[in-house]
């Protein structure tokens, strides 16, 4: 039996067979500590915390037809659909496992409509400006805009954005990015980030891929 299980895992892949893989449900949010990049480092410096894993990305789990996909807004593809395997491969590693946490709404009323709204953003470009209502999306903005209560009220709050390090300095990535865009850095403009959404009381953590 043990040999048979090993064979099945070799065929199906390590992600689906690892005992660390949490049970997923449609509409779960996948919070990811991304691999090192200039953007990930800048996000981590501005929104991270030494007290917990610092997330730099979030995606929406969509289940159906026997497969799991992740709807996400990325800087290299805008709002797109990614396989779960590809999403996990894009994560940093903790003892060899993807640094991804799975969270679920405590109250799922209105979830179907929220996912329909999220799907409607497929194909929109990435929002390098980090501003609302401009026809573009960054990762946590997609979640903020899509996830709503049956009344239409957004589940997650937007708060004044911070782009600065803990010492108050601006990472070079942000200054150079907004110089190229010809825009002011939207410091203090209402917005979202993966770390704040991950800590929101509307969610409960249901598992990790690294434990």
WOHU-V668116 format. One record per backbone hydrogen bond with DSSP energy under -0.5 kcal/mol. CO is the residue of the C=O (numbers start at 0). NH is the residue of the N-H. If there is no record, write none. Layout:
# WOHU-V668116
co->[CO | CO]
nh->[NH | NH]
This chain:
# WOHU-V668116
co->[0 | 1 | 2 | 3 | 4 | 5 | 6 | 7 | 8 | 12 | 13 | 17 | 24 | 27 | 28 | 28 | 29 | 29 | 30 | 31 | 31 | 31 | 32 | 36 | 37 | 38 | 39 | 40 | 41 | 42 | 43 | 48 | 52 | 56 | 58 | 58 | 59 | 60 | 61 | 63 | 66 | 67 | 68 | 69 | 69 | 70 | 71 | 71 | 73 | 73 | 77 | 77 | 78 | 79 | 81 | 82 | 83 | 84 | 85 | 86 | 87 | 89 | 91 | 93 | 96 | 97 | 98 | 99 | 100 | 101 | 101 | 102 | 103 | 105 | 107 | 109 | 110 | 111 | 112 | 113 | 114 | 115 | 117 | 118 | 120 | 123 | 124 | 125 | 126 | 136 | 137 | 138 | 139 | 140 | 141 | 142 | 145 | 146 | 146 | 148 | 152 | 158 | 160 | 162 | 164 | 168 | 170 | 170 | 171 | 172 | 173 | 174 | 175 | 176 | 177 | 177 | 184 | 185 | 188 | 190 | 192 | 193 | 194 | 196 | 199 | 201 | 203 | 206]
nh->[4 | 5 | 6 | 7 | 8 | 9 | 10 | 11 | 12 | 16 | 17 | 20 | 27 | 60 | 30 | 102 | 31 | 58 | 100 | 33 | 55 | 56 | 91 | 40 | 41 | 42 | 43 | 44 | 45 | 46 | 47 | 51 | 54 | 31 | 29 | 60 | 70 | 26 | 68 | 66 | 63 | 83 | 61 | 71 | 81 | 59 | 73 | 79 | 76 | 77 | 73 | 79 | 122 | 71 | 69 | 86 | 87 | 88 | 89 | 89 | 90 | 34 | 98 | 96 | 93 | 99 | 32 | 208 | 30 | 205 | 206 | 28 | 203 | 107 | 110 | 113 | 114 | 115 | 116 | 117 | 118 | 119 | 120 | 121 | 123 | 78 | 136 | 127 | 129 | 126 | 141 | 142 | 143 | 144 | 145 | 146 | 147 | 154 | 155 | 151 | 148 | 190 | 187 | 170 | 167 | 164 | 173 | 174 | 175 | 176 | 177 | 178 | 179 | 180 | 181 | 182 | 186 | 188 | 160 | 158 | 196 | 197 | 198 | 199 | 202 | 105 | 103 | 101]
